[in-house]
Amino acid sequence: MKQLRFASVGDNCIDRFQPPVGQSLIGGNAVNVAVQLARLGHVSFYFGAVGKDQDGQRTRHILQSNGVRTDYLQGRPGVTAYTNIDVLESGERVFAYEDFGACAGYAPSTLEVEALKSMDHVHIGWLDDGGALKRALSAAGVSVSQDISVNAEAVNRSVDGLSIAFGSAGEEDGPAERMVSDFLEQGAGLAVITRGAKGPSQAIAASTLQRASCRSR
């Protein structure tokens, strides 16, 4: 397997599961992607910001212990991002409270953007920069993906210029197929849509491949 240089940019979060679960886990879209890529044997960097607190130290340690490079992990004033999560008897998670902490307003520095341009691929998670980073990387010819569904505000949800746009549409076929079409029509090179426990359907996968093929001609 060829070893590639990846970078994940954006959110980290302490998931604080409330009693009776009572667990505190480190996550966040960008963090999860960085860890999985490192576990697959690639060079994996994480670009983001944590608070100068115990949770920030813990996040840095967990990333490093999983083989993720933290050269560009910033320590900023304030708390490390966290979410309080209730778990219902059905097993469904309810996000009771969320504080983006040091992640809010984070953006890579000019020197860090130059470092990102040297990567084989960059994945962006939650990032409240109005799409500035994805536009800069795309304009430089860098392969970029983003999980659109973790970003709530429309200004951060543009897919134009993305090599791969990820989204979540729920378990019904109709909304998922419309999301595939919308992402590709808005400029994404490839659309990957999840539907919870049902996963992608053959129709959605075929539609994605067909449209992506047409766009590449």
N, CA, C and O of each residue as an XYZ file, in Angstrom:
868
protein
N       0.844     -1.201      0.000
C       0.000      0.000      0.000
C       0.874      1.244      0.000
O       1.807      1.365      0.793
N       0.557      2.168     -0.902
C       1.281      3.424     -0.946
C       0.899      4.283      0.253
O      -0.284      4.467      0.542
N       1.897      4.802      0.943
C       1.632      5.681      2.083
C       1.405      7.104      1.589
O       2.234      7.653      0.862
N       0.283      7.700      1.981
C      -0.082      9.046      1.560
C      -0.027     10.001      2.742
O      -0.060      9.589      3.902
N       0.059     11.292      2.417
C       0.045     12.346      3.440
C      -1.342     12.982      3.472
O      -1.768     13.632      2.517
N      -2.034     12.779      4.592
C      -3.369     13.331      4.790
C      -3.349     14.380      5.893
O      -2.500     14.360      6.784
N      -4.303     15.291      5.809
C      -4.542     16.226      6.909
C      -6.038     16.333      7.134
O      -6.815     16.371      6.180
N      -6.438     16.380      8.390
C      -7.823     16.642      8.768
C      -7.868     17.959      9.526
O      -7.036     18.218     10.396
N      -8.847     18.787      9.187
C      -8.911     20.142      9.736
C     -10.278     20.385     10.355
O     -11.307     20.065      9.760
N     -10.279     20.960     11.567
C     -11.547     21.387     12.141
C     -11.810     20.869     13.533
O     -10.974     20.999     14.427
N     -12.987     20.275     13.711
C     -13.524     20.040     15.040
C     -12.858     18.915     15.812
O     -12.504     17.867     15.272
N     -12.707     19.182     17.104
C     -12.482     18.151     18.107
C     -13.526     18.388     19.186
O     -14.037     19.499     19.326
N     -13.842     17.361     19.938
C     -14.903     17.522     20.941
C     -14.787     16.458     22.013
O     -14.485     15.301     21.720
N     -15.029     16.852     23.262
C     -15.153     15.899     24.358
C     -16.632     15.531     24.472
O     -17.456     16.371     24.833
N     -16.964     14.290     24.166
C     -18.344     13.812     24.286
C     -18.576     13.362     25.727
O     -18.077     12.321     26.153
N     -19.334     14.156     26.464
C     -19.594     13.855     27.872
C     -20.954     13.168     27.996
O     -21.990     13.829     28.065
N     -20.935     11.842     28.023
C     -22.169     11.079     28.178
C     -22.623     11.171     29.628
O     -21.893     10.809     30.550
N     -23.831     11.659     29.806
C     -24.369     11.875     31.143
C     -24.799     10.552     31.784
O     -24.966      9.557     31.078
N     -24.985     10.521     33.137
C     -25.463      9.315     33.797
C     -26.779      8.842     33.177
O     -27.590      9.671     32.766
N     -27.006      7.540     33.102
C     -26.231      6.465     33.755
C     -25.011      5.984     32.977
O     -24.261      5.152     33.486
N     -24.785      6.488     31.739
C     -23.617      6.038     30.977
C     -22.335      6.509     31.646
O     -21.455      5.706     31.953
N     -22.234      7.820     31.870
C     -21.127      8.358     32.640
C     -19.746      8.205     32.015
O     -18.766      7.988     32.728
N     -19.655      8.317     30.681
C     -18.365      8.221     30.013
C     -17.990      9.556     29.384
O     -18.860     10.363     29.056
N     -16.709      9.782     29.219
C     -16.202     10.976     28.548
C     -15.248     10.521     27.453
O     -14.181      9.975     27.737
N     -15.636     10.748     26.193
C     -14.863     10.253     25.060
C     -14.429     11.404     24.166
O     -15.117     12.420     24.067
N     -13.287     11.239     23.520
C     -12.777     12.259     22.605
C     -13.214     11.931     21.191
O     -13.041     10.806     20.720
N     -13.786     12.925     20.513
C     -14.236     12.710     19.152
C     -14.198     13.999     18.350
O     -13.342     14.860     18.552
N     -15.156     14.106     17.431
C     -15.179     15.206     16.480
C     -14.866     14.647     15.096
O     -13.989     13.795     14.954
N     -15.578     15.122     14.076
C     -15.430     14.578     12.728
C     -13.978     14.569     12.267
O     -13.476     13.536     11.823
N     -13.297     15.710     12.369
C     -11.927     15.805     11.872
C     -10.977     14.917     12.668
O     -10.079     14.301     12.093
N     -11.163     14.843     13.977
C     -10.327     13.984     14.820
C     -10.520     12.516     14.452
O      -9.546     11.776     14.312
N     -11.777     12.092     14.296
C     -12.046     10.695     13.967
C     -11.405     10.298     12.644
O     -10.836      9.212     12.526
N     -11.498     11.183     11.641
C     -10.892     10.890     10.338
C      -9.374     10.793     10.460
O      -8.759      9.892      9.889
N      -8.770     11.720     11.202
C      -7.315     11.711     11.366
C      -6.837     10.411     12.009
O      -5.841      9.831     11.578
N      -7.546      9.957     13.038
C      -7.155      8.727     13.733
C      -7.288      7.514     12.814
O      -6.390      6.674     12.766
N      -8.398      7.418     12.087
C      -8.600      6.255     11.219
C      -7.563      6.203     10.105
O      -7.091      5.121      9.757
N      -7.201      7.343      9.543
C      -6.184      7.363      8.492
C      -4.821      6.942      9.042
O      -4.069      6.230      8.376
N      -4.512      7.384     10.251
C      -3.254      6.968     10.875
C      -3.243      5.463     11.126
O      -2.224      4.802     10.925
N      -4.368      4.932     11.561
C      -4.454      3.490     11.829
C      -4.318      2.674     10.549
O      -3.905      1.515     10.591
N      -4.665      3.275      9.409
C      -4.514      2.593      8.122
C      -3.076      2.658      7.605
O      -2.767      2.103      6.551
N      -2.203      3.334      8.346
C      -0.793      3.354      7.994
C      -0.332      4.553      7.203
O       0.801      4.580      6.722
N      -1.205      5.565      7.055
C      -0.826      6.764      6.328
C      -0.232      7.809      7.274
O      -0.388      7.715      8.492
N       0.447      8.800      6.704
C       0.896      9.949      7.485
C      -0.313     10.856      7.669
O      -0.878     11.347      6.692
N      -0.703     11.075      8.900
C      -1.953     11.779      9.193
C      -1.694     12.935     10.153
O      -1.224     12.740     11.274
N      -2.012     14.148      9.687
C      -1.870     15.350     10.505
C      -3.251     15.834     10.944
O      -4.232     15.698     10.212
N      -3.310     16.396     12.137
C      -4.546     17.051     12.582
C      -4.279     18.534     12.781
O      -3.359     18.919     13.504
N      -5.097     19.368     12.129
C      -5.049     20.822     12.269
C      -6.310     21.266     13.001
O      -7.416     21.056     12.504
N      -6.160     21.868     14.159
C      -7.309     22.327     14.920
C      -6.851     23.092     16.146
O      -5.684     23.466     16.262
N      -7.777     23.318     17.054
C      -7.468     24.087     18.258
C      -8.135     23.459     19.475
O      -9.296     23.052     19.423
N      -7.388     23.388     20.564
C      -7.914     22.933     21.847
C      -7.653     24.019     22.879
O      -6.820     24.901     22.669
N      -8.361     23.951     23.979
C      -8.113     24.880     25.068
C      -6.848     24.513     25.820
O      -6.352     23.392     25.713
N      -6.333     25.462     26.580
C      -5.149     25.202     27.405
C      -5.595     24.650     28.751
O      -5.307     25.213     29.808
N      -6.306     23.532     28.677
C      -6.869     22.907     29.875
C      -6.573     21.408     29.844
O      -5.905     20.912     28.936
N      -7.078     20.699     30.848
C      -6.795     19.264     30.942
C      -7.380     18.504     29.755
O      -6.761     17.563     29.259
N      -8.576     18.906     29.292
C      -9.180     18.237     28.144
C      -8.351     18.459     26.883
O      -8.258     17.571     26.035
N      -7.746     19.644     26.759
C      -6.877     19.907     25.617
C      -5.643     19.020     25.636
O      -5.239     18.489     24.602
N      -5.042     18.857     26.815
C      -3.881     17.985     26.961
C      -4.267     16.536     26.648
O      -3.517     15.801     26.004
N      -5.434     16.153     27.110
C      -5.911     14.777     26.878
C      -6.135     14.537     25.385
O      -5.781     13.479     24.865
N      -6.721     15.512     24.700
C      -6.968     15.373     23.270
C      -5.659     15.228     22.511
O      -5.524     14.356     21.652
N      -4.700     16.081     22.830
C      -3.388     16.006     22.174
C      -2.751     14.635     22.399
O      -2.213     14.036     21.467
N      -2.812     14.140     23.641
C      -2.205     12.842     23.973
C      -2.879     11.708     23.206
O      -2.195     10.826     22.686
N      -4.199     11.718     23.130
C      -4.918     10.652     22.427
C      -4.565     10.653     20.946
O      -4.353      9.592     20.360
N      -4.501     11.825     20.338
C      -4.110     11.909     18.930
C      -2.713     11.324     18.733
O      -2.500     10.504     17.840
N      -1.777     11.740     19.554
C      -0.399     11.282     19.402
C      -0.278      9.775     19.642
O       0.476      9.093     18.948
N      -1.015      9.263     20.618
C      -0.935      7.834     20.932
C      -1.540      6.973     19.833
O      -1.277      5.772     19.763
N      -2.361      7.593     18.961
C      -2.927      6.875     17.819
C      -2.145      7.141     16.528
O      -2.596      6.781     15.441
N      -0.982      7.766     16.654
C      -0.126      7.955     15.499
C      -0.401      9.192     14.681
O       0.155      9.342     13.593
N      -1.257     10.098     15.177
C      -1.584     11.323     14.450
C      -0.553     12.399     14.764
O      -0.192     12.597     15.925
N      -0.078     13.092     13.739
C       0.865     14.184     13.920
C       0.125     15.429     14.413
O      -0.877     15.834     13.826
N       0.621     16.027     15.487
C      -0.023     17.203     16.078
C       0.846     18.455     15.966
O       0.737     19.368     16.784
N       1.698     18.490     14.964
C       2.585     19.637     14.764
C       1.817     20.951     14.662
O       2.318     22.003     15.058
N       0.595     20.884     14.129
C      -0.183     22.092     13.849
C      -1.424     22.210     14.746
O      -2.357     22.945     14.420
N      -1.435     21.503     15.852
C      -2.533     21.621     16.806
C      -2.298     22.846     17.686
O      -1.307     22.915     18.412
N      -3.206     23.802     17.617
C      -3.059     25.043     18.371
C      -3.654     24.923     19.772
O      -4.684     24.276     19.965
N      -3.005     25.546     20.737
C      -3.569     25.710     22.071
C      -4.055     27.136     22.206
O      -3.262     28.070     22.085
N      -5.361     27.329     22.457
C      -5.941     28.673     22.480
C      -6.621     28.923     23.826
O      -6.961     27.976     24.534
N      -6.819     30.192     24.179
C      -7.549     30.505     25.409
C      -8.963     29.924     25.358
O      -9.548     29.766     24.287
N      -9.489     29.616     26.524
C     -10.836     29.067     26.607
C     -10.824     27.564     26.817
O      -9.767     26.947     26.954
N     -12.008     26.992     26.838
C     -12.153     25.566     27.102
C     -12.034     24.770     25.805
O     -12.264     25.294     24.715
N     -11.674     23.509     25.943
C     -11.742     22.583     24.816
C     -13.205     22.274     24.535
O     -13.999     22.117     25.463
N     -13.562     22.188     23.270
C     -14.960     21.965     22.885
C     -15.529     20.709     23.550
O     -14.834     19.705     23.705
N     -16.804     20.782     23.939
C     -17.434     19.614     24.561
C     -18.933     19.594     24.276
O     -19.545     20.619     23.977
N     -19.495     18.405     24.376
C     -20.934     18.205     24.197
C     -21.457     17.328     25.319
O     -20.892     16.269     25.595
N     -22.539     17.759     25.971
C     -23.221     16.927     26.963
C     -24.266     16.085     26.245
O     -25.122     16.620     25.541
N     -24.196     14.763     26.424
C     -25.054     13.846     25.683
C     -25.880     13.006     26.641
O     -25.337     12.330     27.516
N     -27.204     13.051     26.472
C     -28.110     12.160     27.190
C     -28.400     10.947     26.313
O     -28.483     11.068     25.091
N     -28.554      9.785     26.928
C     -28.895      8.566     26.195
C     -30.247      8.075     26.688
O     -30.413      7.762     27.866
N     -31.223      8.009     25.766
C     -32.561      7.560     26.114
C     -32.596      6.046     26.298
O     -31.657      5.345     25.921
N     -33.695      5.545     26.884
C     -33.829      4.102     27.084
C     -33.778      3.347     25.765
O     -33.363      2.189     25.721
N     -34.200      4.007     24.688
C     -34.174      3.392     23.358
C     -32.761      3.286     22.798
O     -32.536      2.606     21.797
N     -31.814      3.955     23.440
C     -30.444      3.988     22.953
C     -30.127      5.210     22.117
O     -28.975      5.432     21.744
N     -31.147      6.005     21.820
C     -30.940      7.205     21.014
C     -30.186      8.257     21.822
O     -30.441      8.455     23.010
N     -29.251      8.927     21.148
C     -28.478      9.983     21.795
C     -29.175     11.330     21.616
O     -29.712     11.622     20.547
N     -29.163     12.137     22.654
C     -29.720     13.485     22.602
C     -28.611     14.452     22.999
O     -28.057     14.360     24.095
N     -28.291     15.382     22.097
C     -27.242     16.364     22.379
C     -27.853     17.503     23.188
O     -28.483     18.411     22.645
N     -27.651     17.427     24.491
C     -28.320     18.352     25.404
C     -27.677     19.732     25.415
O     -28.366     20.739     25.577
N     -26.362     19.782     25.243
C     -25.662     21.077     25.281
C     -24.341     20.946     24.534
O     -23.666     19.920     24.614
N     -23.986     22.001     23.808
C     -22.741     21.976     23.034
C     -22.018     23.301     23.179
O     -22.618     24.369     23.059
N     -20.717     23.220     23.441
C     -19.875     24.416     23.537
C     -18.674     24.197     22.613
O     -17.851     23.317     22.862
N     -18.574     25.001     21.543
C     -17.492     24.823     20.574
C     -16.148     25.293     21.126
O     -15.108     24.974     20.550
N     -16.146     26.036     22.218
C     -14.916     26.396     22.905
C     -13.838     26.926     21.975
O     -14.086     27.826     21.172
N     -12.635     26.360     22.088
C     -11.485     26.824     21.311
C     -11.639     26.591     19.818
O     -10.939     27.218     19.023
N     -12.544     25.699     19.422
C     -12.766     25.451     17.986
C     -13.442     26.639     17.307
O     -13.222     26.882     16.120
N     -14.261     27.379     18.050
C     -15.008     28.488     17.459
C     -14.042     29.552     16.948
O     -13.177     30.024     17.687
N     -14.195     29.922     15.691
C     -13.341     30.946     15.114
C     -11.954     30.472     14.722
O     -11.138     31.265     14.253
N     -11.677     29.175     14.910
C     -10.359     28.655     14.526
C     -10.187     28.696     13.011
O     -11.126     28.419     12.265
N      -8.995     29.040     12.568
C      -8.617     28.949     11.164
C      -7.113     28.719     11.093
O      -6.369     29.296     11.885
N      -6.652     27.895     10.168
C      -5.207     27.699     10.020
C      -4.515     29.017      9.667
O      -5.073     29.848      8.951
N      -3.305     29.194     10.172
C      -2.524     30.376      9.846
C      -2.060     30.317      8.390
O      -2.226     29.298      7.720
N      -1.482     31.411      7.907
C      -0.971     31.448      6.532
C       0.063     30.356      6.302
O       0.039     29.684      5.271
N       0.972     30.175      7.258
C       1.988     29.136      7.133
C       1.358     27.749      7.172
O       1.820     26.841      6.480
N       0.319     27.576      7.968
C      -0.352     26.279      8.053
C      -1.100     25.962      6.766
O      -1.148     24.805      6.348
N      -1.686     26.980      6.132
C      -2.349     26.760      4.848
C      -1.329     26.291      3.814
O      -1.631     25.416      3.002
N      -0.140     26.855      3.835
C       0.904     26.412      2.912
C       1.271     24.951      3.177
O       1.513     24.190      2.241
N       1.313     24.564      4.444
C       1.590     23.165      4.786
C       0.471     22.257      4.272
O       0.737     21.159      3.783
N      -0.763     22.709      4.380
C      -1.898     21.924      3.893
C      -1.823     21.716      2.383
O      -2.252     20.679      1.878
N      -1.290     22.681      1.672
C      -1.175     22.564      0.209
C      -0.184     21.482     -0.208
O      -0.163     21.079     -1.371
N       0.642     21.007      0.734
C       1.613     19.961      0.420
C       1.050     18.559      0.626
O       1.732     17.575      0.339
N      -0.182     18.454      1.118
C      -0.781     17.158      1.422
C      -1.344     16.498      0.161
O      -1.678     17.170     -0.815
N      -1.441     15.165      0.205
C      -2.093     14.446     -0.884
C      -3.605     14.656     -0.859
O      -4.254     14.674     -1.905
N      -4.157     14.813      0.335
C      -5.594     15.066      0.461
C      -5.856     15.724      1.799
O      -5.199     15.411      2.792
N      -6.823     16.642      1.826
C      -7.220     17.335      3.058
C      -8.702     17.097      3.291
O      -9.519     17.300      2.392
N      -9.052     16.662      4.513
C     -10.459     16.509      4.901
C     -10.815     17.590      5.915
O     -10.074     17.828      6.868
N     -11.946     18.236      5.704
C     -12.421     19.288      6.609
C     -13.682     18.798      7.311
O     -14.591     18.264      6.676
N     -13.727     18.983      8.616
C     -14.923     18.641      9.377
C     -15.750     19.893      9.614
O     -16.076     20.620      8.676
N     -16.091     20.142     10.890
C     -16.805     21.376     11.242
C     -15.798     22.518     11.276
O     -14.780     22.451     11.966
N     -16.105     23.572     10.512
C     -15.195     24.717     10.451
C     -16.025     25.946     10.109
O     -16.698     25.972      9.079
N     -15.981     26.966     10.967
C     -16.832     28.143     10.773
C     -16.056     29.288     10.109
O     -16.004     30.403     10.628
N     -15.452     28.987      8.944
C     -14.648     29.992      8.244
C     -15.319     30.503      6.974
O     -14.678     31.172      6.164
N     -16.599     30.196      6.790
C     -17.316     30.653      5.601
C     -16.835     29.998      4.318
O     -17.097     30.508      3.228
N     -16.140     28.882      4.430
C     -15.658     28.158      3.254
C     -14.322     28.648      2.724
O     -13.896     28.225      1.650
N     -13.648     29.535      3.458
C     -12.399     30.134      2.972
C     -11.317     29.091      2.720
O     -10.629     29.152      1.701
N     -11.154     28.130      3.636
C     -10.077     27.158      3.489
C     -10.304     26.254      2.290
O      -9.382     26.016      1.509
N     -11.521     25.748      2.135
C     -11.761     24.844      1.008
C     -11.558     25.558     -0.326
O     -11.077     24.954     -1.284
N     -11.917     26.826     -0.393
C     -11.717     27.584     -1.631
C     -10.228     27.780     -1.922
O      -9.791     27.642     -3.065
N      -9.451     28.102     -0.884
C      -8.019     28.323     -1.066
C      -7.319     27.043     -1.506
O      -6.471     27.073     -2.397
N      -7.669     25.924     -0.886
C      -7.026     24.658     -1.235
C      -7.450     24.190     -2.615
O      -6.624     23.722     -3.398
N      -8.729     24.314     -2.911
C      -9.230     23.912     -4.229
C      -8.568     24.733     -5.329
O      -8.197     24.192     -6.371
N      -8.418     26.042     -5.101
C      -7.785     26.909     -6.097
C      -6.324     26.526     -6.326
O      -5.781     26.759     -7.406
N      -5.688     25.935     -5.306
C      -4.296     25.506     -5.415
C      -4.171     24.101     -5.987
O      -3.063     23.579     -6.110
N      -5.303     23.481     -6.339
C      -5.289     22.154     -6.933
C      -5.201     21.017     -5.941
O      -4.867     19.894     -6.319
N      -5.496     21.284     -4.665
C      -5.439     20.260     -3.623
C      -6.743     19.472     -3.594
O      -7.824     20.051     -3.701
N      -6.645     18.169     -3.451
C      -7.823     17.319     -3.284
C      -8.413     17.554     -1.888
O      -7.716     17.421     -0.882
N      -9.715     17.908     -1.838
C     -10.352     18.290     -0.575
C     -11.694     17.586     -0.418
O     -12.462     17.481     -1.375
N     -11.970     17.112      0.771
C     -13.294     16.586      1.104
C     -13.810     17.307      2.341
O     -13.038     17.870      3.118
N     -15.136     17.279      2.510
C     -15.736     17.851      3.719
C     -17.033     17.136      4.039
O     -17.783     16.752      3.142
N     -17.289     16.962      5.328
C     -18.574     16.445      5.781
C     -19.495     17.640      5.985
O     -19.393     18.356      6.981
N     -20.391     17.843      5.033
C     -21.263     19.009      5.055
C     -22.277     18.939      6.205
O     -22.674     19.968      6.752
N     -22.683     17.740      6.560
C     -23.769     17.582      7.527
C     -23.395     17.994      8.939
O     -24.285     18.219      9.760
N     -22.112     18.101      9.251
C     -21.739     18.516     10.606
C     -21.688     20.036     10.717
O     -21.480     20.568     11.808
N     -21.877     20.741      9.602
C     -21.895     22.206      9.600
C     -23.330     22.693      9.481
O     -24.037     22.315      8.548
N     -23.766     23.524     10.412
C     -25.165     23.943     10.453
C     -25.453     25.166      9.586
O     -26.496     25.225      8.936
N     -24.552     26.134      9.565
C     -24.827     27.390      8.876
C     -24.551     27.274      7.382
O     -23.554     26.679      6.972
N     -25.438     27.842      6.572
C     -25.351     27.719      5.117
C     -24.020     28.225      4.577
O     -23.505     27.680      3.602
N     -23.457     29.259      5.197
C     -22.214     29.845      4.703
C     -21.044     28.859      4.787
O     -20.046     29.021      4.086
N     -21.165     27.841      5.640
C     -20.108     26.841      5.799
C     -20.413     25.529      5.089
O     -19.675     24.556      5.242
N     -21.511     25.493      4.302
C     -21.961     24.223      3.730
C     -21.798     24.136      2.213
O     -22.311     23.200      1.601
N     -21.111     25.069      1.604
C     -20.917     25.025      0.159
C     -20.066     23.819     -0.235
O     -19.098     23.489      0.451
N     -20.427     23.161     -1.342
C     -19.662     22.002     -1.812
C     -18.840     22.332     -3.054
O     -18.078     21.489     -3.529
N     -18.981     23.526     -3.578
C     -18.260     23.899     -4.791
C     -16.755     23.778     -4.579
O     -16.207     24.344     -3.633
N     -16.093     23.042     -5.457
C     -14.651     22.860     -5.351
C     -14.229     21.628     -4.575
O     -13.049     21.278     -4.582
N     -15.167     20.954     -3.900
C     -14.811     19.761     -3.142
C     -14.600     18.569     -4.077
O     -15.399     18.342     -4.986
N     -13.545     17.822     -3.857
C     -13.353     16.570     -4.580
C     -14.381     15.541     -4.133
O     -14.909     14.780     -4.943
N     -14.659     15.528     -2.825
C     -15.660     14.612     -2.257
C     -16.491     15.382     -1.239
O     -15.949     16.011     -0.331
N     -17.807     15.327     -1.398
C     -18.723     15.929     -0.427
C     -19.459     14.818      0.298
O     -20.118     13.990     -0.331
N     -19.349     14.797      1.630
C     -20.064     13.823      2.455
C     -21.309     14.483      3.037
O     -21.289     15.664      3.384
N     -22.379     13.725      3.142
C     -23.596     14.250      3.739
C     -24.408     13.137      4.368
O     -24.189     11.958      4.089
N     -25.343     13.519      5.216
C     -26.248     12.564      5.861
C     -27.673     13.004      5.596
O     -28.028     14.158      5.835
N     -28.507     12.067      5.091
C     -29.852     12.435      4.647
C     -30.959     11.669      5.356
O     -32.122     11.816      4.980
N     -30.653     10.860      6.360
C     -31.688     10.039      6.964
C     -31.887      8.758      6.162
O     -31.182      8.526      5.179
N     -32.828      7.936      6.570
C     -32.931      6.587      6.026
C     -33.782      6.471      4.764
O     -33.836      5.394      4.170
N     -34.442      7.534      4.339
C     -35.300      7.443      3.151
C     -34.485      7.631      1.876
O     -33.521      8.396      1.850
N     -34.891      6.911      0.800
C     -34.166      6.988     -0.467
C     -34.296      8.351     -1.128
O     -33.315      8.893     -1.637
N     -35.506      8.910     -1.122
C     -35.765     10.153     -1.846
C     -34.861     11.304     -1.442
O     -34.184     11.874     -2.297
N     -34.829     11.666     -0.148
C     -33.955     12.764      0.276
C     -32.481     12.498     -0.020
O     -31.736     13.419     -0.356
N     -32.061     11.242      0.106
C     -30.659     10.911     -0.151
C     -30.325     11.106     -1.625
O     -29.270     11.647     -1.957
N     -31.217     10.666     -2.510
C     -30.971     10.834     -3.940
C     -30.965     12.307     -4.328
O     -30.170     12.723     -5.171
N     -31.841     13.095     -3.721
C     -31.849     14.536     -4.007
C     -30.560     15.195     -3.528
O     -30.041     16.102     -4.178
N     -30.044     14.734     -2.382
C     -28.802     15.307     -1.870
C     -27.641     14.973     -2.797
O     -26.785     15.822     -3.046
N     -27.600     13.735     -3.315
C     -26.576     13.367     -4.288
C     -26.609     14.316     -5.475
O     -25.581     14.864     -5.871
N     -27.812     14.508     -6.048
C     -27.959     15.380     -7.216
C     -27.547     16.809     -6.900
O     -26.843     17.452     -7.679
N     -27.994     17.297     -5.747
C     -27.681     18.682     -5.367
C     -26.174     18.880     -5.222
O     -25.627     19.863     -5.721
N     -25.501     17.952     -4.541
C     -24.062     18.095     -4.319
C     -23.297     18.129     -5.648
O     -22.400     18.950     -5.840
N     -23.670     17.217     -6.566
C     -22.956     17.152     -7.833
C     -23.250     18.360     -8.711
O     -22.361     18.872     -9.391
N     -24.499     18.814     -8.693
C     -24.859     19.989     -9.484
C     -24.207     21.259     -8.946
O     -23.965     22.206     -9.695
N     -23.924     21.273     -7.636
C     -23.307     22.449     -7.016
C     -21.780     22.446     -7.134
O     -21.123     23.381     -6.677
N     -21.219     21.408     -7.739
C     -19.797     21.429     -8.017
C     -18.933     20.374     -7.359
O     -17.726     20.350     -7.598
N     -19.498     19.499     -6.540
C     -18.692     18.440     -5.922
C     -18.295     17.410     -6.975
O     -19.082     17.090     -7.866
N     -17.069     16.891     -6.869
C     -16.630     15.874     -7.807
C     -17.283     14.531     -7.546
O     -17.559     13.786     -8.486
N     -17.536     14.209     -6.283
C     -18.154     12.950     -5.886
C     -18.994     13.203     -4.646
O     -18.583     13.948     -3.756
N     -20.164     12.588     -4.585
C     -21.047     12.739     -3.424
C     -21.191     11.403     -2.712
O     -21.489     10.386     -3.339
N     -20.979     11.407     -1.406
C     -21.130     10.211     -0.577
C     -22.177     10.520      0.483
O     -21.961     11.378      1.338
N     -23.312      9.824      0.433
C     -24.439     10.115      1.320
C     -24.725      8.916      2.203
O     -24.891      7.802      1.705
N     -24.785      9.133      3.508
C     -25.137      8.067      4.433
C     -26.600      8.182      4.832
O     -27.184      9.265      4.793
N     -27.189      7.042      5.218
C     -28.596      7.003      5.596
C     -28.774      6.248      6.913
O     -29.627      5.367      7.031
N     -27.973      6.602      7.877
C     -28.093      5.956      9.174
C     -27.803      4.471      9.083
O     -26.838      4.056      8.441
N     -28.640      3.670      9.727
C     -28.428      2.228      9.767
C     -28.601      1.571      8.407
O     -28.114      0.457      8.208
N     -29.275      2.219      7.465
C     -29.541      1.606      6.165
C     -28.359      1.698      5.215
O     -28.263      0.909      4.276
N     -27.455      2.649      5.443
C     -26.299      2.776      4.572
C     -26.687      3.247      3.185
O     -27.851      3.575      2.954
N     -25.719      3.288      2.233
C     -26.033      3.723      0.873
C     -26.745      2.620      0.105
O     -26.432      1.442      0.274
N     -27.695      2.994     -0.731
C     -28.383      2.014     -1.568
C     -27.669      1.881     -2.893
O     -26.867      2.742     -3.254
N     -27.951      0.798     -3.634
C     -27.329      0.607     -4.936
C     -27.727      1.726     -5.887
O     -26.912      2.166     -6.697
N     -28.961      2.190     -5.800
C     -29.423      3.252     -6.687
C     -28.633      4.536     -6.449
O     -28.265      5.234     -7.394
N     -28.377      4.839     -5.177
C     -27.618      6.052     -4.859
C     -26.181      5.908     -5.334
O     -25.622      6.844     -5.905
N     -25.578      4.751     -5.106
C     -24.204      4.546     -5.547
C     -24.101      4.634     -7.062
O     -23.170      5.245     -7.585
N     -25.042      4.034     -7.766
C     -25.018      4.070     -9.226
C     -25.201      5.484     -9.732
O     -24.522      5.911    -10.665
N     -26.127      6.216     -9.112
C     -26.364      7.602     -9.506
C     -25.115      8.434     -9.299
O     -24.764      9.258    -10.144
N     -24.436      8.220     -8.170
C     -23.218      8.962     -7.870
C     -22.156      8.703     -8.926
O     -21.563      9.644     -9.455
N     -21.908      7.420     -9.241
C     -20.869      7.076    -10.187
C     -21.188      7.594    -11.579
O     -20.307      8.079    -12.289
N     -22.461      7.488    -11.968
C     -22.855      7.934    -13.291
C     -22.651      9.435    -13.437
O     -22.089      9.887    -14.435
N     -23.097     10.210    -12.461
C     -22.988     11.661    -12.539
C     -21.526     12.092    -12.465
O     -21.109     13.001    -13.183
N     -20.748     11.443    -11.600
C     -19.340     11.805    -11.479
C     -18.612     11.516    -12.786
O     -17.737     12.280    -13.195
N     -18.976     10.404    -13.445
C     -18.358     10.067    -14.706
C     -18.687     11.098    -15.771
O     -17.817     11.499    -16.545
N     -19.943     11.528    -15.812
C     -20.353     12.528    -16.792
C     -19.605     13.844    -16.596
O     -19.239     14.508    -17.566
N     -19.380     14.217    -15.341
C     -18.730     15.485    -15.044
C     -17.249     15.466    -15.402
O     -16.650     16.518    -15.628
N     -16.651     14.269    -15.456
C     -15.223     14.175    -15.697
C     -14.873     14.162    -17.182
O     -13.696     14.210    -17.537
N     -15.880     14.098    -18.053
C     -15.611     14.028    -19.500
C     -15.342     15.412    -20.072
O     -15.097     15.548    -21.270
